Amino acid sequence: MAQRHREVRKDFTGGYNSRDRADVLADSESPNMLNIHISKRGPIELRPGTTPFIDKPVMEAATPEELPPPVTSVYEFVDNGGNAHFLAVAGDSMKRASAGDWVPVKDLFTPNTLFNFTSHPIEDKVLFANGADGYFESDGVTADEVAPYEPTQDEEGAIGACVIPGKPRFIEYFDYRVWLGNVEGFPDRVYYSLEDINGNTLYNYFTSWSWLRATNDKGEGITALKEFRDQLLIFTRTTIKSVQPTERYDPNGDYIPPAYRVVDVSYNVGAVSQRSIAPVGRHLIFLGPDGVYIFDGQSAPRKISQRIDRTIQNLRRQHWGQVCAVAHNDKYYLSIPAKAGEW
């Protein structure tokens, strides 16, 4: 007589791992195996595993006894010709993936810093900053610090001298402009680039007055910038502001400075990390000071992590600035380091 037997397997850790050395593999990992699961209907399907993107470290270790510096930032820049440039930063070097190897893009950055990137579709460049070294541009092959725009005498009189803010931490592209947030000496300011006297919006023209302030009673600095549904969102740890452009018109054709409306969205919920923000459908999901929130861009953010509140509260907050997230198949995945540099 046939009997039905059901066995439940709930441990989904481990599996195939050809990335790490054999001496650091967990007991549940193997560098040589067929990683499968059997669905209810019987067909064999691949289970998630780990394989190296390129079987070489982005940056080699200084000595054979040391481990290579960890990768701190990655970004894929797709230029207007449809060419993809995959950039990675480790130690003090930025490199790009090419033919199974890592090719240098630029060296001598402050080691182990976190980079933020934005693509500029008009200039066909990727722009980036790390809060330590300045404001940079790249075509996906080489990279250099952005050279300040040199205004004409008329432009300097009507608009002002070019002053690129020092050591911006966050960067975003919005309203055809580049926005730099949490800059040297002013963690609560976000600067925006301007147009020349002929109305051409530039990515390297900033002035001493072209900024907005994320003012709050707690004195918090900016933790994230995000373009979302025709607005720029400015986050601190416990606040959100929405920046929206206003109409400009001068019948005489004279220069009129850009104007923006700043609206308070939240007074008690913000984002702890730029990298914790991920778009899922028509919403943003991010890690706030006490849990995970969902935001539609208009209504107040809504907490969605009540079922795992105990887990969230038990996490160490010391390194929440390094939290990162990704959206995949309409799911939000959050990685929180147990200590600096480890996830």
C-alpha positions as semicolon CSV with decimal commas, in nm:
position;residue;x (nm);y (nm);z (nm)
1;M;0,000;0,000;0,000
2;A;0,146;0,337;-0,104
3;Q;0,176;0,606;0,161
4;R;0,229;0,977;0,108
5;H;0,532;1,123;0,281
6;R;0,599;1,497;0,292
7;E;0,938;1,638;0,384
8;V;0,988;2,010;0,431
9;R;1,326;2,168;0,381
10;K;1,349;2,525;0,512
11;D;1,726;2,587;0,510
12;F;1,805;2,773;0,187
13;T;2,154;2,881;0,288
14;G;2,467;2,762;0,114
15;G;2,468;2,591;-0,223
16;Y;2,694;2,645;-0,522
17;N;2,982;2,887;-0,465
18;S;3,269;2,918;-0,710
19;R;3,354;3,271;-0,599
20;D;3,532;3,210;-0,267
21;R;3,840;3,008;-0,180
22;A;3,785;2,648;-0,068
23;D;3,918;2,716;0,284
24;V;3,650;2,979;0,354
25;L;3,349;2,787;0,218
26;A;3,072;2,709;0,464
27;D;2,979;2,347;0,536
28;S;2,666;2,397;0,325
29;E;2,858;2,530;0,021
30;S;3,040;2,352;-0,257
31;P;3,242;2,474;-0,558
32;N;3,128;2,179;-0,770
33;M;2,767;2,066;-0,759
34;L;2,433;2,076;-0,937
35;N;2,220;2,321;-0,745
36;I;1,852;2,235;-0,797
37;H;1,515;2,221;-0,634
38;I;1,215;2,011;-0,730
39;S;0,886;2,197;-0,761
40;K;0,543;2,059;-0,672
41;R;0,485;1,949;-1,032
42;G;0,814;1,767;-1,055
43;P;1,039;1,948;-1,307
44;I;1,395;2,027;-1,206
45;E;1,479;2,396;-1,179
46;L;1,797;2,581;-1,094
47;R;1,829;2,710;-0,741
48;P;2,008;3,037;-0,662
49;G;2,383;3,008;-0,640
50;T;2,695;3,224;-0,647
51;T;2,929;3,255;-0,944
52;P;3,201;3,514;-1,004
53;F;3,125;3,793;-1,251
54;I;3,496;3,808;-1,330
55;D;3,726;3,552;-1,172
56;K;3,975;3,818;-1,058
57;P;3,964;4,074;-0,778
58;V;3,897;4,432;-0,882
59;M;4,213;4,532;-0,697
60;E;4,493;4,296;-0,599
61;A;4,608;4,262;-0,238
62;A;4,918;4,455;-0,136
63;T;5,090;4,135;-0,017
64;P;5,021;3,762;-0,066
65;E;4,925;3,735;0,302
66;E;4,649;3,997;0,275
67;L;4,301;3,976;0,124
68;P;4,217;4,203;-0,172
69;P;4,037;4,528;-0,080
70;P;3,658;4,483;-0,081
71;V;3,444;4,626;-0,359
72;T;3,258;4,926;-0,217
73;S;3,066;5,055;-0,522
74;V;2,943;4,931;-0,860
75;Y;2,751;5,101;-1,142
76;E;2,656;5,015;-1,498
77;F;2,665;5,313;-1,731
78;V;2,493;5,266;-2,067
79;D;2,596;5,538;-2,311
80;N;2,375;5,686;-2,582
81;G;2,517;5,438;-2,832
82;G;2,385;5,148;-2,623
83;N;2,728;5,040;-2,497
84;A;2,733;4,917;-2,137
85;H;3,026;5,007;-1,911
86;F;3,035;4,820;-1,582
87;L;3,235;5,017;-1,323
88;A;3,358;4,889;-0,988
89;V;3,551;5,056;-0,707
90;A;3,780;4,877;-0,462
91;G;4,044;5,029;-0,238
92;D;4,152;5,353;-0,407
93;S;4,084;5,240;-0,765
94;M;3,796;5,251;-1,011
95;K;3,804;4,991;-1,287
96;R;3,579;4,870;-1,568
97;A;3,496;4,520;-1,679
98;S;3,650;4,424;-2,013
99;A;3,700;4,080;-2,169
100;G;3,702;3,893;-1,840
101;D;3,940;4,132;-1,667
102;W;3,943;4,465;-1,483
103;V;4,088;4,765;-1,669
104;P;4,191;5,080;-1,475
105;V;3,969;5,388;-1,510
106;K;4,112;5,611;-1,237
107;D;4,327;5,565;-0,925
108;L;4,415;5,758;-0,610
109;F;4,068;5,798;-0,465
110;T;4,030;5,800;-0,088
111;P;4,037;5,425;-0,005
112;N;3,719;5,234;0,076
113;T;3,477;5,523;0,022
114;L;3,119;5,478;-0,100
115;F;3,046;5,628;-0,444
116;N;2,717;5,763;-0,574
117;F;2,653;5,783;-0,949
118;T;2,408;5,942;-1,192
119;S;2,392;5,926;-1,570
120;H;2,368;6,251;-1,768
121;P;2,178;6,169;-2,090
122;I;2,256;6,499;-2,263
123;E;2,630;6,502;-2,194
124;D;2,642;6,121;-2,240
125;K;2,850;6,081;-1,927
126;V;2,828;5,924;-1,586
127;L;2,886;6,168;-1,301
128;F;2,987;6,058;-0,954
129;A;3,103;6,168;-0,609
130;N;3,212;5,998;-0,287
131;G;3,207;6,271;-0,022
132;A;3,586;6,279;-0,001
133;D;3,753;6,360;-0,333
134;G;3,533;6,590;-0,540
135;Y;3,295;6,582;-0,838
136;F;3,394;6,351;-1,126
137;E;3,287;6,256;-1,478
138;S;3,350;5,952;-1,695
139;D;3,267;5,827;-2,043
140;G;3,288;5,471;-1,911
141;V;3,652;5,431;-2,018
142;T;3,840;5,711;-1,841
143;A;3,749;5,947;-1,558
144;D;3,853;6,295;-1,447
145;E;3,744;6,560;-1,200
146;V;3,484;6,792;-1,352
147;A;3,643;7,119;-1,466
148;P;3,452;7,430;-1,350
149;Y;3,273;7,631;-1,618
150;E;3,437;7,964;-1,703
151;P;3,157;8,222;-1,733
152;T;3,189;8,525;-1,957
153;Q;3,204;8,870;-1,803
154;D;2,834;8,920;-1,877
155;E;2,748;8,582;-1,726
156;E;2,952;8,649;-1,414
157;G;2,775;8,982;-1,371
158;A;2,425;8,846;-1,428
159;I;2,460;8,497;-1,277
160;G;2,781;8,474;-1,075
161;A;3,122;8,314;-1,063
162;C;3,142;7,936;-1,090
163;V;3,199;7,765;-0,755
164;I;3,170;7,386;-0,755
165;P;3,095;7,277;-0,395
166;G;3,367;7,071;-0,232
167;K;3,347;6,700;-0,153
168;P;2,980;6,632;-0,236
169;R;2,852;6,303;-0,096
170;F;2,533;6,260;-0,301
171;I;2,451;6,330;-0,665
172;E;2,134;6,319;-0,875
173;Y;2,008;6,433;-1,217
174;F;1,679;6,621;-1,206
175;D;1,514;6,897;-1,414
176;Y;1,807;6,874;-1,662
177;R;2,041;6,978;-1,383
178;V;2,298;6,806;-1,164
179;W;2,230;6,821;-0,791
180;L;2,508;6,777;-0,534
181;G;2,410;6,713;-0,172
182;N;2,581;6,705;0,168
183;V;2,887;6,904;0,063
184;E;3,196;7,007;0,253
185;G;3,103;7,237;0,540
186;F;2,729;7,224;0,462
187;P;2,581;6,875;0,523
188;D;2,224;7,011;0,498
189;R;2,264;7,182;0,157
190;V;2,199;7,060;-0,195
191;Y;2,351;7,261;-0,482
192;Y;2,210;7,264;-0,837
193;S;2,384;7,346;-1,165
194;L;2,279;7,645;-1,375
195;E;2,241;7,745;-1,738
196;D;2,460;7,991;-1,923
197;I;2,328;8,331;-2,028
198;N;2,188;8,177;-2,350
199;G;1,976;7,925;-2,162
200;N;2,192;7,614;-2,209
201;T;2,178;7,407;-1,892
202;L;2,528;7,302;-1,785
203;Y;2,655;7,029;-1,556
204;N;2,964;7,220;-1,436
205;Y;2,823;7,565;-1,354
206;F;2,739;7,616;-0,986
207;T;2,741;7,942;-0,791
208;S;2,754;8,046;-0,428
209;W;2,374;8,104;-0,430
210;S;2,243;7,804;-0,630
211;W;2,147;7,583;-0,339
212;L;1,854;7,471;-0,126
213;R;1,865;7,376;0,239
214;A;1,714;7,067;0,399
215;T;1,642;7,254;0,721
216;N;1,516;7,057;1,021
217;D;1,505;7,115;1,395
218;K;1,733;6,817;1,460
219;G;2,024;6,956;1,260
220;E;2,048;6,643;1,047
221;G;2,255;6,628;0,731
222;I;2,130;6,498;0,397
223;T;2,138;6,119;0,371
224;A;1,996;6,070;0,019
225;L;1,881;6,239;-0,304
226;K;1,633;6,064;-0,532
227;E;1,455;6,175;-0,850
228;F;1,110;6,020;-0,840
229;R;0,789;6,098;-1,030
230;D;0,882;6,449;-1,149
231;Q;1,027;6,565;-0,821
232;L;1,355;6,554;-0,634
233;L;1,332;6,397;-0,290
234;I;1,578;6,514;-0,025
235;F;1,614;6,276;0,269
236;T;1,767;6,314;0,611
237;R;1,746;6,034;0,869
238;T;1,404;6,149;0,990
239;T;1,269;6,392;0,727
240;I;1,176;6,405;0,358
241;K;1,139;6,715;0,141
242;S;1,007;6,736;-0,214
243;V;1,161;6,980;-0,464
244;Q;0,951;7,082;-0,763
245;P;1,034;7,338;-1,037
246;T;0,817;7,648;-1,072
247;E;0,736;7,843;-1,386
248;R;0,981;8,106;-1,515
249;Y;0,898;8,361;-1,780
250;D;1,050;8,697;-1,879
251;P;0,894;8,877;-2,179
252;N;1,216;9,077;-2,227
253;G;1,431;8,765;-2,261
254;D;1,654;8,857;-1,967
255;Y;1,811;8,591;-1,749
256;I;1,584;8,463;-1,475
257;P;1,735;8,233;-1,210
258;P;1,572;7,893;-1,164
259;A;1,310;7,870;-0,893
260;Y;1,196;7,569;-0,695
261;R;0,917;7,495;-0,453
262;V;1,023;7,294;-0,148
263;V;0,747;7,097;0,026
264;D;0,780;6,908;0,354
265;V;0,666;6,550;0,306
266;S;0,761;6,388;0,636
267;Y;0,874;6,529;0,970
268;N;0,961;6,200;1,143
269;V;1,058;5,945;0,876
270;G;1,357;5,959;0,645
271;A;1,618;5,727;0,494
272;V;1,928;5,611;0,679
273;S;2,117;5,543;0,357
274;Q;2,107;5,648;-0,009
275;R;2,164;5,285;-0,105
276;S;1,869;5,162;0,097
277;I;1,628;5,331;-0,148
278;A;1,498;5,112;-0,428
279;P;1,207;5,165;-0,671
280;V;0,951;4,884;-0,671
281;G;0,670;4,941;-0,919
282;R;0,540;5,296;-0,871
283;H;0,675;5,320;-0,518
284;L;1,002;5,369;-0,334
285;I;1,100;5,137;-0,052
286;F;1,372;5,239;0,192
287;L;1,508;5,177;0,540
288;G;1,401;5,442;0,789
289;P;1,526;5,496;1,144
290;D;1,298;5,226;1,287
291;G;1,210;4,998;0,996
292;V;1,131;4,963;0,626
293;Y;0,892;5,210;0,462
294;I;0,705;5,236;0,132
295;F;0,642;5,573;-0,032
296;D;0,432;5,672;-0,334
297;G;0,587;6,018;-0,370
298;Q;0,287;6,206;-0,234
299;S;0,131;6,053;0,078
300;A;0,322;6,008;0,402
301;P;0,558;5,706;0,402
302;R;0,399;5,390;0,541
303;K;0,585;5,136;0,752
304;I;0,574;4,782;0,613
305;S;0,817;4,595;0,839
306;Q;0,591;4,541;1,141
307;R;0,623;4,163;1,118
308;I;0,999;4,180;1,146
309;D;1,022;4,469;1,391
310;R;1,205;4,258;1,648
311;T;1,467;4,168;1,389
312;I;1,505;4,532;1,284
313;Q;1,537;4,653;1,644
314;N;1,807;4,396;1,720
315;L;2,028;4,509;1,431
316;R;2,331;4,721;1,503
317;R;2,279;5,077;1,381
318;Q;2,643;5,178;1,392
319;H;2,697;5,100;1,025
320;W;2,352;5,175;0,881
321;G;2,508;5,433;0,654
322;Q;2,645;5,138;0,455
323;V;2,308;4,966;0,417
324;C;2,222;4,883;0,056
325;A;1,916;4,742;-0,119
326;V;1,806;4,619;-0,459
327;A;1,470;4,553;-0,623
328;H;1,440;4,230;-0,821
329;N;1,123;4,068;-0,956
330;D;0,914;4,322;-0,761
331;K;1,084;4,220;-0,436
332;Y;1,292;4,439;-0,207
333;Y;1,619;4,291;-0,081
334;L;1,804;4,470;0,200
335;S;2,164;4,406;0,305
336;I;2,277;4,535;0,644
337;P;2,642;4,507;0,756
338;A;2,714;4,344;1,090
339;K;3,030;4,555;1,108
340;A;3,211;4,801;0,883
341;G;3,281;4,660;0,538
342;E;3,100;4,329;0,596
343;W;2,750;4,227;0,476
